Amino acid sequence: MSMPAHDRLLAILSRNHIGLANAISGDALAKQMGCGARTIRALVLKLRENAVAVCGRPETGYYIANTAEEVDATCKLLETHGLHQLAVAARLRKTTLPELLGQLHLNT
């Protein structure tokens, strides 16, 4: 039985790409995995949802965090992206971000 794609990605990152200095581009990962860049982004998201500290941005590439600072920088980037998306949703609904946030209910 073959290994799930997200586990294969984790194996590649864990073997050679720990820490920012060892980052690898999404395109290079896609080539190694035999898939597209969108698939890599989806697999990274899956790993992050499972609390694997995959860091990265377009200008650096992907890597497994080696320090708390690397995790923090990635979390800040993700938070910024999330807030931007919520601001766009507020504009689409013709409301303010605080009003939209007041309307959101998270299932816990």
Backbone atoms as SQL, in Angstrom:
CREATE TABLE atoms (id INTEGER PRIMARY KEY, chain TEXT, resi INTEGER, resn TEXT, atom TEXT, x REAL, y REAL, z REAL);
INSERT INTO atoms VALUES
  (1, 'A', 1, 'MET', 'N', 0.843, -1.165, 0.000),
  (2, 'A', 1, 'MET', 'CA', 0.000, 0.000, 0.000),
  (3, 'A', 1, 'MET', 'C', 0.899, 1.242, 0.000),
  (4, 'A', 2, 'SER', 'N', 0.577, 2.215, -0.852),
  (5, 'A', 2, 'SER', 'CA', 1.424, 3.400, -0.956),
  (6, 'A', 2, 'SER', 'C', 1.119, 4.391, 0.162),
  (7, 'A', 3, 'MET', 'N', 2.103, 5.199, 0.465),
  (8, 'A', 3, 'MET', 'CA', 2.006, 6.201, 1.518),
  (9, 'A', 3, 'MET', 'C', 1.112, 7.349, 1.039),
  (10, 'A', 4, 'PRO', 'N', 0.229, 7.878, 1.903),
  (11, 'A', 4, 'PRO', 'CA', -0.576, 9.041, 1.518),
  (12, 'A', 4, 'PRO', 'C', 0.325, 10.218, 1.107),
  (13, 'A', 5, 'ALA', 'N', -0.180, 11.048, 0.206),
  (14, 'A', 5, 'ALA', 'CA', 0.621, 12.144, -0.350),
  (15, 'A', 5, 'ALA', 'C', 1.130, 13.098, 0.732),
  (16, 'A', 6, 'HIS', 'N', 0.284, 13.414, 1.720),
  (17, 'A', 6, 'HIS', 'CA', 0.759, 14.346, 2.753),
  (18, 'A', 6, 'HIS', 'C', 1.881, 13.726, 3.584),
  (19, 'A', 7, 'ASP', 'N', 1.869, 12.411, 3.759),
  (20, 'A', 7, 'ASP', 'CA', 2.959, 11.746, 4.471),
  (21, 'A', 7, 'ASP', 'C', 4.239, 11.725, 3.634),
  (22, 'A', 8, 'ARG', 'N', 4.087, 11.580, 2.320),
  (23, 'A', 8, 'ARG', 'CA', 5.259, 11.637, 1.436),
  (24, 'A', 8, 'ARG', 'C', 5.880, 13.031, 1.482),
  (25, 'A', 9, 'LEU', 'N', 5.033, 14.059, 1.457),
  (26, 'A', 9, 'LEU', 'CA', 5.541, 15.423, 1.543),
  (27, 'A', 9, 'LEU', 'C', 6.258, 15.639, 2.872),
  (28, 'A', 10, 'LEU', 'N', 5.667, 15.194, 3.951),
  (29, 'A', 10, 'LEU', 'CA', 6.297, 15.331, 5.263),
  (30, 'A', 10, 'LEU', 'C', 7.649, 14.618, 5.292),
  (31, 'A', 11, 'ALA', 'N', 7.733, 13.454, 4.676),
  (32, 'A', 11, 'ALA', 'CA', 9.005, 12.719, 4.644),
  (33, 'A', 11, 'ALA', 'C', 10.071, 13.513, 3.891),
  (34, 'A', 12, 'ILE', 'N', 9.706, 14.115, 2.769),
  (35, 'A', 12, 'ILE', 'CA', 10.662, 14.913, 1.998),
  (36, 'A', 12, 'ILE', 'C', 11.130, 16.114, 2.818),
  (37, 'A', 13, 'LEU', 'N', 10.168, 16.832, 3.396),
  (38, 'A', 13, 'LEU', 'CA', 10.529, 18.015, 4.174),
  (39, 'A', 13, 'LEU', 'C', 11.355, 17.656, 5.402),
  (40, 'A', 14, 'SER', 'N', 10.996, 16.589, 6.078),
  (41, 'A', 14, 'SER', 'CA', 11.694, 16.180, 7.305),
  (42, 'A', 14, 'SER', 'C', 13.106, 15.684, 7.035),
  (43, 'A', 15, 'ARG', 'N', 13.320, 15.148, 5.856),
  (44, 'A', 15, 'ARG', 'CA', 14.622, 14.578, 5.524),
  (45, 'A', 15, 'ARG', 'C', 15.652, 15.670, 5.187),
  (46, 'A', 16, 'ASN', 'N', 15.259, 16.663, 4.416),
  (47, 'A', 16, 'ASN', 'CA', 16.245, 17.614, 3.896),
  (48, 'A', 16, 'ASN', 'C', 15.909, 19.090, 4.078),
  (49, 'A', 17, 'HIS', 'N', 14.754, 19.404, 4.634),
  (50, 'A', 17, 'HIS', 'CA', 14.305, 20.792, 4.615),
  (51, 'A', 17, 'HIS', 'C', 13.808, 21.250, 5.985),
  (52, 'A', 18, 'ILE', 'N', 14.710, 21.238, 6.950),
  (53, 'A', 18, 'ILE', 'CA', 14.398, 21.713, 8.292),
  (54, 'A', 18, 'ILE', 'C', 15.106, 23.043, 8.490),
  (55, 'A', 19, 'GLY', 'N', 14.330, 24.063, 8.825),
  (56, 'A', 19, 'GLY', 'CA', 14.870, 25.401, 9.015),
  (57, 'A', 19, 'GLY', 'C', 14.844, 26.212, 7.728),
  (58, 'A', 20, 'LEU', 'N', 14.703, 27.517, 7.894),
  (59, 'A', 20, 'LEU', 'CA', 14.596, 28.441, 6.768),
  (60, 'A', 20, 'LEU', 'C', 15.742, 28.301, 5.770),
  (61, 'A', 21, 'ALA', 'N', 16.943, 28.093, 6.259),
  (62, 'A', 21, 'ALA', 'CA', 18.112, 27.992, 5.370),
  (63, 'A', 21, 'ALA', 'C', 18.016, 26.807, 4.423),
  (64, 'A', 22, 'ASN', 'N', 17.150, 25.839, 4.728),
  (65, 'A', 22, 'ASN', 'CA', 17.009, 24.637, 3.908),
  (66, 'A', 22, 'ASN', 'C', 15.672, 24.567, 3.177),
  (67, 'A', 23, 'ALA', 'N', 15.030, 25.719, 2.995),
  (68, 'A', 23, 'ALA', 'CA', 13.720, 25.755, 2.337),
  (69, 'A', 23, 'ALA', 'C', 13.816, 25.269, 0.891),
  (70, 'A', 24, 'ILE', 'N', 12.681, 24.787, 0.387),
  (71, 'A', 24, 'ILE', 'CA', 12.580, 24.302, -0.986),
  (72, 'A', 24, 'ILE', 'C', 11.338, 24.935, -1.618),
  (73, 'A', 25, 'SER', 'N', 11.453, 25.305, -2.863),
  (74, 'A', 25, 'SER', 'CA', 10.329, 25.963, -3.532),
  (75, 'A', 25, 'SER', 'C', 9.165, 24.994, -3.726),
  (76, 'A', 26, 'GLY', 'N', 7.978, 25.567, -3.822),
  (77, 'A', 26, 'GLY', 'CA', 6.795, 24.758, -4.102),
  (78, 'A', 26, 'GLY', 'C', 6.906, 24.039, -5.430),
  (79, 'A', 27, 'ASP', 'N', 7.491, 24.700, -6.429),
  (80, 'A', 27, 'ASP', 'CA', 7.662, 24.073, -7.740),
  (81, 'A', 27, 'ASP', 'C', 8.598, 22.871, -7.668),
  (82, 'A', 28, 'ALA', 'N', 9.693, 23.009, -6.898),
  (83, 'A', 28, 'ALA', 'CA', 10.630, 21.890, -6.748),
  (84, 'A', 28, 'ALA', 'C', 9.971, 20.725, -6.012),
  (85, 'A', 29, 'LEU', 'N', 9.170, 21.034, -4.993),
  (86, 'A', 29, 'LEU', 'CA', 8.440, 19.974, -4.289),
  (87, 'A', 29, 'LEU', 'C', 7.446, 19.294, -5.223),
  (88, 'A', 30, 'ALA', 'N', 6.745, 20.094, -6.006),
  (89, 'A', 30, 'ALA', 'CA', 5.761, 19.540, -6.943),
  (90, 'A', 30, 'ALA', 'C', 6.439, 18.589, -7.925),
  (91, 'A', 31, 'LYS', 'N', 7.612, 18.967, -8.407),
  (92, 'A', 31, 'LYS', 'CA', 8.353, 18.106, -9.340),
  (93, 'A', 31, 'LYS', 'C', 8.739, 16.793, -8.670),
  (94, 'A', 32, 'GLN', 'N', 9.238, 16.880, -7.431),
  (95, 'A', 32, 'GLN', 'CA', 9.618, 15.660, -6.700),
  (96, 'A', 32, 'GLN', 'C', 8.421, 14.757, -6.449),
  (97, 'A', 33, 'MET', 'N', 7.280, 15.369, -6.169),
  (98, 'A', 33, 'MET', 'CA', 6.075, 14.604, -5.826),
  (99, 'A', 33, 'MET', 'C', 5.288, 14.171, -7.064),
  (100, 'A', 34, 'GLY', 'N', 5.595, 14.760, -8.213),
  (101, 'A', 34, 'GLY', 'CA', 4.868, 14.427, -9.426),
  (102, 'A', 34, 'GLY', 'C', 3.455, 14.991, -9.436),
  (103, 'A', 35, 'CYS', 'N', 3.326, 16.219, -8.950),
  (104, 'A', 35, 'CYS', 'CA', 2.004, 16.852, -8.891),
  (105, 'A', 35, 'CYS', 'C', 2.165, 18.332, -9.207),
  (106, 'A', 36, 'GLY', 'N', 1.105, 19.097, -9.051),
  (107, 'A', 36, 'GLY', 'CA', 1.156, 20.521, -9.306),
  (108, 'A', 36, 'GLY', 'C', 1.370, 21.325, -8.031),
  (109, 'A', 37, 'ALA', 'N', 1.659, 22.611, -8.219),
  (110, 'A', 37, 'ALA', 'CA', 1.902, 23.507, -7.089),
  (111, 'A', 37, 'ALA', 'C', 0.665, 23.646, -6.208),
  (112, 'A', 38, 'ARG', 'N', -0.523, 23.637, -6.816),
  (113, 'A', 38, 'ARG', 'CA', -1.755, 23.725, -6.007),
  (114, 'A', 38, 'ARG', 'C', -1.887, 22.520, -5.080),
  (115, 'A', 39, 'THR', 'N', -1.507, 21.369, -5.569),
  (116, 'A', 39, 'THR', 'CA', -1.558, 20.167, -4.740),
  (117, 'A', 39, 'THR', 'C', -0.599, 20.305, -3.563),
  (118, 'A', 40, 'ILE', 'N', 0.571, 20.861, -3.812),
  (119, 'A', 40, 'ILE', 'CA', 1.530, 21.071, -2.723),
  (120, 'A', 40, 'ILE', 'C', 0.922, 21.987, -1.672),
  (121, 'A', 41, 'ARG', 'N', 0.291, 23.084, -2.107),
  (122, 'A', 41, 'ARG', 'CA', -0.332, 23.999, -1.141),
  (123, 'A', 41, 'ARG', 'C', -1.413, 23.285, -0.332),
  (124, 'A', 42, 'ALA', 'N', -2.197, 22.445, -0.986),
  (125, 'A', 42, 'ALA', 'CA', -3.245, 21.699, -0.277),
  (126, 'A', 42, 'ALA', 'C', -2.638, 20.711, 0.721),
  (127, 'A', 43, 'LEU', 'N', -1.560, 20.066, 0.334),
  (128, 'A', 43, 'LEU', 'CA', -0.906, 19.112, 1.236),
  (129, 'A', 43, 'LEU', 'C', -0.269, 19.828, 2.425),
  (130, 'A', 44, 'VAL', 'N', 0.313, 21.001, 2.177),
  (131, 'A', 44, 'VAL', 'CA', 0.881, 21.796, 3.273),
  (132, 'A', 44, 'VAL', 'C', -0.232, 22.180, 4.237),
  (133, 'A', 45, 'LEU', 'N', -1.367, 22.605, 3.706),
  (134, 'A', 45, 'LEU', 'CA', -2.500, 22.948, 4.566),
  (135, 'A', 45, 'LEU', 'C', -2.921, 21.749, 5.410),
  (136, 'A', 46, 'LYS', 'N', -2.987, 20.581, 4.803),
  (137, 'A', 46, 'LYS', 'CA', -3.361, 19.367, 5.539),
  (138, 'A', 46, 'LYS', 'C', -2.369, 19.099, 6.674),
  (139, 'A', 47, 'LEU', 'N', -1.088, 19.231, 6.388),
  (140, 'A', 47, 'LEU', 'CA', -0.082, 19.021, 7.433),
  (141, 'A', 47, 'LEU', 'C', -0.237, 20.046, 8.546),
  (142, 'A', 48, 'ARG', 'N', -0.450, 21.315, 8.176),
  (143, 'A', 48, 'ARG', 'CA', -0.636, 22.355, 9.192),
  (144, 'A', 48, 'ARG', 'C', -1.876, 22.097, 10.029),
  (145, 'A', 49, 'GLU', 'N', -2.947, 21.631, 9.395),
  (146, 'A', 49, 'GLU', 'CA', -4.164, 21.304, 10.144),
  (147, 'A', 49, 'GLU', 'C', -3.923, 20.186, 11.142),
  (148, 'A', 50, 'ASN', 'N', -2.906, 19.373, 10.874),
  (149, 'A', 50, 'ASN', 'CA', -2.533, 18.290, 11.782),
  (150, 'A', 50, 'ASN', 'C', -1.371, 18.695, 12.692),
  (151, 'A', 51, 'ALA', 'N', -1.183, 20.014, 12.847),
  (152, 'A', 51, 'ALA', 'CA', -0.204, 20.591, 13.777),
  (153, 'A', 51, 'ALA', 'C', 1.248, 20.303, 13.415),
  (154, 'A', 52, 'VAL', 'N', 1.520, 20.054, 12.136),
  (155, 'A', 52, 'VAL', 'CA', 2.907, 19.930, 11.680),
  (156, 'A', 52, 'VAL', 'C', 3.376, 21.331, 11.319),
  (157, 'A', 53, 'ALA', 'N', 4.490, 21.753, 11.859),
  (158, 'A', 53, 'ALA', 'CA', 4.978, 23.119, 11.683),
  (159, 'A', 53, 'ALA', 'C', 5.671, 23.301, 10.336),
  (160, 'A', 54, 'VAL', 'N', 4.864, 23.277, 9.267),
  (161, 'A', 54, 'VAL', 'CA', 5.392, 23.556, 7.933),
  (162, 'A', 54, 'VAL', 'C', 5.344, 25.064, 7.740),
  (163, 'A', 55, 'CYS', 'N', 6.487, 25.642, 7.515),
  (164, 'A', 55, 'CYS', 'CA', 6.606, 27.086, 7.335),
  (165, 'A', 55, 'CYS', 'C', 6.883, 27.382, 5.870),
  (166, 'A', 56, 'GLY', 'N', 6.764, 28.650, 5.535),
  (167, 'A', 56, 'GLY', 'CA', 7.148, 29.046, 4.192),
  (168, 'A', 56, 'GLY', 'C', 6.320, 30.174, 3.652),
  (169, 'A', 57, 'ARG', 'N', 6.852, 30.751, 2.604),
  (170, 'A', 57, 'ARG', 'CA', 6.199, 31.804, 1.845),
  (171, 'A', 57, 'ARG', 'C', 6.799, 31.747, 0.445),
  (172, 'A', 58, 'PRO', 'N', 6.166, 32.379, -0.522),
  (173, 'A', 58, 'PRO', 'CA', 6.651, 32.259, -1.904),
  (174, 'A', 58, 'PRO', 'C', 8.131, 32.613, -2.086),
  (175, 'A', 59, 'GLU', 'N', 8.597, 33.639, -1.393),
  (176, 'A', 59, 'GLU', 'CA', 9.986, 34.048, -1.596),
  (177, 'A', 59, 'GLU', 'C', 11.005, 33.150, -0.895),
  (178, 'A', 60, 'THR', 'N', 10.558, 32.287, 0.027),
  (179, 'A', 60, 'THR', 'CA', 11.508, 31.420, 0.742),
  (180, 'A', 60, 'THR', 'C', 11.371, 29.956, 0.383),
  (181, 'A', 61, 'GLY', 'N', 10.167, 29.522, 0.075),
  (182, 'A', 61, 'GLY', 'CA', 9.906, 28.101, -0.107),
  (183, 'A', 61, 'GLY', 'C', 9.390, 27.496, 1.185),
  (184, 'A', 62, 'TYR', 'N', 9.209, 26.188, 1.184),
  (185, 'A', 62, 'TYR', 'CA', 8.663, 25.470, 2.333),
  (186, 'A', 62, 'TYR', 'C', 9.767, 24.790, 3.123),
  (187, 'A', 63, 'TYR', 'N', 9.518, 24.645, 4.422),
  (188, 'A', 63, 'TYR', 'CA', 10.459, 23.960, 5.302),
  (189, 'A', 63, 'TYR', 'C', 9.749, 23.621, 6.610),
  (190, 'A', 64, 'ILE', 'N', 10.309, 22.678, 7.343),
  (191, 'A', 64, 'ILE', 'CA', 9.830, 22.345, 8.682),
  (192, 'A', 64, 'ILE', 'C', 10.518, 23.315, 9.649),
  (193, 'A', 65, 'ALA', 'N', 9.741, 23.898, 10.543),
  (194, 'A', 65, 'ALA', 'CA', 10.297, 24.864, 11.487),
  (195, 'A', 65, 'ALA', 'C', 11.388, 24.234, 12.337),
  (196, 'A', 66, 'ASN', 'N', 12.432, 25.027, 12.529),
  (197, 'A', 66, 'ASN', 'CA', 13.534, 24.610, 13.387),
  (198, 'A', 66, 'ASN', 'C', 13.571, 25.420, 14.682),
  (199, 'A', 67, 'THR', 'N', 12.846, 26.550, 14.671),
  (200, 'A', 67, 'THR', 'CA', 12.839, 27.419, 15.853),
  (201, 'A', 67, 'THR', 'C', 11.418, 27.919, 16.117),
  (202, 'A', 68, 'ALA', 'N', 11.203, 28.381, 17.327),
  (203, 'A', 68, 'ALA', 'CA', 9.911, 28.978, 17.678),
  (204, 'A', 68, 'ALA', 'C', 9.672, 30.245, 16.862),
  (205, 'A', 69, 'GLU', 'N', 10.732, 30.967, 16.531),
  (206, 'A', 69, 'GLU', 'CA', 10.601, 32.184, 15.726),
  (207, 'A', 69, 'GLU', 'C', 10.077, 31.873, 14.330),
  (208, 'A', 70, 'GLU', 'N', 10.505, 30.764, 13.756),
  (209, 'A', 70, 'GLU', 'CA', 10.013, 30.366, 12.430),
  (210, 'A', 70, 'GLU', 'C', 8.527, 30.026, 12.484),
  (211, 'A', 71, 'VAL', 'N', 8.115, 29.339, 13.539),
  (212, 'A', 71, 'VAL', 'CA', 6.687, 29.029, 13.710),
  (213, 'A', 71, 'VAL', 'C', 5.901, 30.321, 13.872),
  (214, 'A', 72, 'ASP', 'N', 6.406, 31.217, 14.705),
  (215, 'A', 72, 'ASP', 'CA', 5.719, 32.479, 14.964),
  (216, 'A', 72, 'ASP', 'C', 5.568, 33.304, 13.688),
  (217, 'A', 73, 'ALA', 'N', 6.605, 33.379, 12.884),
  (218, 'A', 73, 'ALA', 'CA', 6.537, 34.151, 11.635),
  (219, 'A', 73, 'ALA', 'C', 5.479, 33.574, 10.695),
  (220, 'A', 74, 'THR', 'N', 5.400, 32.252, 10.616),
  (221, 'A', 74, 'THR', 'CA', 4.400, 31.620, 9.761),
  (222, 'A', 74, 'THR', 'C', 3.002, 31.852, 10.314),
  (223, 'A', 75, 'CYS', 'N', 2.833, 31.751, 11.627),
  (224, 'A', 75, 'CYS', 'CA', 1.520, 32.004, 12.226),
  (225, 'A', 75, 'CYS', 'C', 1.070, 33.432, 11.978),
  (226, 'A', 76, 'LYS', 'N', 1.971, 34.395, 12.085),
  (227, 'A', 76, 'LYS', 'CA', 1.627, 35.794, 11.817),
  (228, 'A', 76, 'LYS', 'C', 1.194, 35.979, 10.369),
  (229, 'A', 77, 'LEU', 'N', 1.891, 35.332, 9.445),
  (230, 'A', 77, 'LEU', 'CA', 1.515, 35.414, 8.029),
  (231, 'A', 77, 'LEU', 'C', 0.125, 34.821, 7.813),
  (232, 'A', 78, 'LEU', 'N', -0.140, 33.665, 8.404),
  (233, 'A', 78, 'LEU', 'CA', -1.452, 33.024, 8.259),
  (234, 'A', 78, 'LEU', 'C', -2.557, 33.890, 8.865),
  (235, 'A', 79, 'GLU', 'N', -2.281, 34.507, 9.998),
  (236, 'A', 79, 'GLU', 'CA', -3.266, 35.392, 10.627),
  (237, 'A', 79, 'GLU', 'C', -3.562, 36.591, 9.735),
  (238, 'A', 80, 'THR', 'N', -2.531, 37.163, 9.132),
  (239, 'A', 80, 'THR', 'CA', -2.711, 38.293, 8.223),
  (240, 'A', 80, 'THR', 'C', -3.569, 37.888, 7.030),
  (241, 'A', 81, 'HIS', 'N', -3.277, 36.731, 6.461),
  (242, 'A', 81, 'HIS', 'CA', -4.078, 36.241, 5.332),
  (243, 'A', 81, 'HIS', 'C', -5.528, 36.034, 5.744),
  (244, 'A', 82, 'GLY', 'N', -5.734, 35.462, 6.919),
  (245, 'A', 82, 'GLY', 'CA', -7.091, 35.209, 7.402),
  (246, 'A', 82, 'GLY', 'C', -7.868, 36.504, 7.609),
  (247, 'A', 83, 'LEU', 'N', -7.222, 37.495, 8.212),
  (248, 'A', 83, 'LEU', 'CA', -7.880, 38.780, 8.421),
  (249, 'A', 83, 'LEU', 'C', -8.193, 39.465, 7.093),
  (250, 'A', 84, 'HIS', 'N', -7.285, 39.338, 6.136),
  (251, 'A', 84, 'HIS', 'CA', -7.546, 39.914, 4.815),
  (252, 'A', 84, 'HIS', 'C', -8.782, 39.276, 4.182),
  (253, 'A', 85, 'GLN', 'N', -8.875, 37.967, 4.252),
  (254, 'A', 85, 'GLN', 'CA', -10.022, 37.270, 3.669),
  (255, 'A', 85, 'GLN', 'C', -11.319, 37.677, 4.356),
  (256, 'A', 86, 'LEU', 'N', -11.284, 37.852, 5.677),
  (257, 'A', 86, 'LEU', 'CA', -12.474, 38.306, 6.395),
  (258, 'A', 86, 'LEU', 'C', -12.851, 39.737, 6.001),
  (259, 'A', 87, 'ALA', 'N', -11.849, 40.590, 5.779),
  (260, 'A', 87, 'ALA', 'CA', -12.128, 41.961, 5.343),
  (261, 'A', 87, 'ALA', 'C', -12.784, 41.965, 3.966),
  (262, 'A', 88, 'VAL', 'N', -12.340, 41.096, 3.092),
  (263, 'A', 88, 'VAL', 'CA', -12.956, 40.965, 1.762),
  (264, 'A', 88, 'VAL', 'C', -14.399, 40.488, 1.907),
  (265, 'A', 89, 'ALA', 'N', -14.626, 39.507, 2.766),
  (266, 'A', 89, 'ALA', 'CA', -15.990, 39.013, 2.993),
  (267, 'A', 89, 'ALA', 'C', -16.884, 40.127, 3.528),
  (268, 'A', 90, 'ALA', 'N', -16.351, 40.959, 4.406),
  (269, 'A', 90, 'ALA', 'CA', -17.132, 42.078, 4.945),
  (270, 'A', 90, 'ALA', 'C', -17.513, 43.041, 3.828),
  (271, 'A', 91, 'ARG', 'N', -16.570, 43.332, 2.926),
  (272, 'A', 91, 'ARG', 'CA', -16.878, 44.223, 1.807),
  (273, 'A', 91, 'ARG', 'C', -17.962, 43.634, 0.916),
  (274, 'A', 92, 'LEU', 'N', -17.868, 42.340, 0.649),
  (275, 'A', 92, 'LEU', 'CA', -18.879, 41.681, -0.187),
  (276, 'A', 92, 'LEU', 'C', -20.261, 41.747, 0.457),
  (277, 'A', 93, 'ARG', 'N', -20.295, 41.648, 1.770),
  (278, 'A', 93, 'ARG', 'CA', -21.575, 41.709, 2.489),
  (279, 'A', 93, 'ARG', 'C', -21.986, 43.149, 2.799),
  (280, 'A', 94, 'LYS', 'N', -21.143, 44.097, 2.359),
  (281, 'A', 94, 'LYS', 'CA', -21.404, 45.525, 2.586),
  (282, 'A', 94, 'LYS', 'C', -21.599, 45.830, 4.077),
  (283, 'A', 95, 'THR', 'N', -20.677, 45.317, 4.854),
  (284, 'A', 95, 'THR', 'CA', -20.691, 45.531, 6.292),
  (285, 'A', 95, 'THR', 'C', -19.264, 45.822, 6.748),
  (286, 'A', 96, 'THR', 'N', -19.085, 46.079, 8.013),
  (287, 'A', 96, 'THR', 'CA', -17.737, 46.298, 8.536),
  (288, 'A', 96, 'THR', 'C', -17.177, 44.985, 9.071),
  (289, 'A', 97, 'LEU', 'N', -15.878, 44.948, 9.178),
  (290, 'A', 97, 'LEU', 'CA', -15.250, 43.740, 9.723),
  (291, 'A', 97, 'LEU', 'C', -15.726, 43.463, 11.148),
  (292, 'A', 98, 'PRO', 'N', -15.798, 44.461, 12.045),
  (293, 'A', 98, 'PRO', 'CA', -16.313, 44.161, 13.391),
  (294, 'A', 98, 'PRO', 'C', -17.747, 43.615, 13.359),
  (295, 'A', 99, 'GLU', 'N', -18.588, 44.176, 12.472),
  (296, 'A', 99, 'GLU', 'CA', -19.959, 43.664, 12.376),
  (297, 'A', 99, 'GLU', 'C', -19.959, 42.232, 11.860),
  (298, 'A', 100, 'LEU', 'N', -19.108, 41.946, 10.865),
  (299, 'A', 100, 'LEU', 'CA', -19.028, 40.588, 10.338),
  (300, 'A', 100, 'LEU', 'C', -18.541, 39.633, 11.425),
  (301, 'A', 101, 'LEU', 'N', -17.504, 40.030, 12.148),
  (302, 'A', 101, 'LEU', 'CA', -16.978, 39.162, 13.205),
  (303, 'A', 101, 'LEU', 'C', -18.008, 38.909, 14.283),
  (304, 'A', 102, 'GLY', 'N', -18.842, 39.888, 14.550),
  (305, 'A', 102, 'GLY', 'CA', -19.918, 39.698, 15.530),
  (306, 'A', 102, 'GLY', 'C', -20.959, 38.701, 15.056),
  (307, 'A', 103, 'GLN', 'N', -21.047, 38.529, 13.734),
  (308, 'A', 103, 'GLN', 'CA', -22.027, 37.612, 13.169),
  (309, 'A', 103, 'GLN', 'C', -21.497, 36.190, 13.019),
  (310, 'A', 104, 'LEU', 'N', -20.171, 36.033, 13.082),
  (311, 'A', 104, 'LEU', 'CA', -19.582, 34.711, 12.897),
  (312, 'A', 104, 'LEU', 'C', -19.716, 33.880, 14.169),
  (313, 'A', 105, 'HIS', 'N', -20.049, 32.639, 13.982),
  (314, 'A', 105, 'HIS', 'CA', -20.127, 31.702, 15.108),
  (315, 'A', 105, 'HIS', 'C', -19.315, 30.476, 14.726),
  (316, 'A', 106, 'LEU', 'N', -18.331, 30.161, 15.533),
  (317, 'A', 106, 'LEU', 'CA', -17.500, 29.012, 15.263),
  (318, 'A', 106, 'LEU', 'C', -18.031, 27.793, 15.993),
  (319, 'A', 107, 'ASN', 'N', -18.080, 26.674, 15.295),
  (320, 'A', 107, 'ASN', 'CA', -18.468, 25.423, 15.946),
  (321, 'A', 107, 'ASN', 'C', -17.299, 24.927, 16.779),
  (322, 'A', 108, 'THR', 'N', -17.545, 24.684, 18.033),
  (323, 'A', 108, 'THR', 'CA', -16.472, 24.195, 18.912),
  (324, 'A', 108, 'THR', 'C', -16.857, 22.882, 19.520);
